[in-house]
Amino acid sequence: MNIQLDDQPDYVKQYSAYYKTKRGYHKRSVNSNEGWVLQSMPGWMNIKILVHPEDLKNAVLIVHGEKAHSRYMGEDTFKKLKGDNKELVIVPNATHTDLYDGGDHDYIPFDKIDNFFKKNL
């Protein structure tokens, strides 16, 4: 099943550019091979990982691309976290998939991740 990308939202095009190309393709990946439609969606629909972030006691680092379609999820979750051991990093100009492998501009903020781990682990 190949979707026509012309009429799709930008994030669908970005996922395709990652999972359907050498950049992120794997023959057993559900994202590369339409596995979501066939087997995986019910499990994700039933997992509620963001229901009670206020109960977290451990340090939390949330990293999102500025242009990520899912950015609001990280920002909303960050607002619900109670502790002082939390950090929200918004990476300028990065999309969701840019943070998988750094994209064309090495977007992954390794320095911020390293500093957070040193401070909180």
C-alpha positions in Angstrom: 0.0 0.0 0.0 1.6 3.3 -1.1 -0.2 6.5 -0.3 -0.2 9.4 -2.6 1.6 12.1 -0.6 0.5 15.2 -2.6 -2.6 15.7 -0.5 -1.2 14.5 2.8 -0.2 16.7 5.8 3.4 17.6 6.1 4.1 15.2 9.0 2.9 12.3 6.8 5.3 13.4 4.1 8.1 13.7 6.7 7.4 10.1 8.0 7.4 8.8 4.5 10.7 10.6 3.8 12.2 8.8 6.8 10.6 5.3 6.9 10.2 4.7 3.2 13.8 5.6 2.2 17.3 4.4 3.1 17.3 6.9 5.9 15.0 4.9 8.1 13.7 1.9 6.2 13.9 -1.6 7.7 12.2 -4.6 6.2 10.6 -5.6 9.6 9.7 -2.1 10.7 5.9 -1.5 11.1 6.4 2.1 9.9 8.3 1.1 6.7 5.8 -1.6 5.8 2.2 -0.6 6.7 2.3 -2.8 9.8 0.4 -0.2 11.7 -2.7 -0.9 9.7 -2.3 -4.7 10.0 -1.4 -5.3 13.6 -0.2 -2.6 15.9 -2.8 0.1 16.3 -5.0 -1.5 19.0 -2.0 -1.8 21.4 -1.2 1.9 21.0 -4.8 3.0 21.3 -5.0 1.2 24.7 -1.8 2.5 26.2 -2.3 5.8 28.1 1.3 6.9 28.7 0.4 10.6 29.2 -2.5 10.2 31.5 -0.8 11.0 34.9 2.5 12.8 34.3 2.0 14.7 37.6 2.7 11.4 39.4 6.2 11.1 38.0 9.0 11.6 40.5 12.0 10.9 38.3 13.7 13.5 36.2 12.0 14.1 32.9 13.6 15.5 29.7 11.2 16.3 26.8 12.8 17.1 23.5 10.6 18.2 20.5 11.3 19.8 17.2 9.9 23.3 16.8 8.1 22.2 13.7 7.0 18.8 15.0 3.3 18.1 14.6 3.4 16.4 18.0 5.0 19.3 19.8 1.8 20.2 21.7 1.9 16.8 23.4 5.3 17.5 24.9 4.4 21.0 26.0 1.1 19.9 27.5 2.8 17.1 29.4 5.6 19.4 30.6 3.0 21.7 32.1 1.5 18.8 34.1 4.9 17.7 35.6 5.3 18.7 39.2 9.0 18.4 40.1 11.9 20.8 39.6 13.8 18.0 37.9 12.2 18.5 34.5 13.3 20.2 31.3 11.7 21.0 28.0 13.9 21.4 24.9 12.4 22.8 21.7 14.9 22.3 18.9 14.7 25.3 16.4 13.5 24.4 12.9 13.4 20.6 13.6 10.5 18.3 12.7 9.5 15.1 14.6 11.6 12.8 12.4 14.6 15.2 12.3 15.2 14.1 15.9 15.3 10.4 15.0 18.7 10.7 13.3 19.6 14.4 13.3 18.2 15.0 9.8 20.2 17.0 7.4 21.3 19.5 10.0 22.4 17.4 13.0 19.4 18.6 15.0 19.8 16.2 18.0 20.8 18.4 21.0 23.3 15.9 22.4 24.9 18.6 24.6 21.5 19.3 26.4 20.8 15.6 26.7 24.3 15.0 28.2 24.0 17.9 30.6 20.5 16.7 31.8 21.8 13.2 32.4 24.9 14.5 34.3 22.6 16.6 36.5 19.9 14.1 37.1 21.3 10.6 37.0 
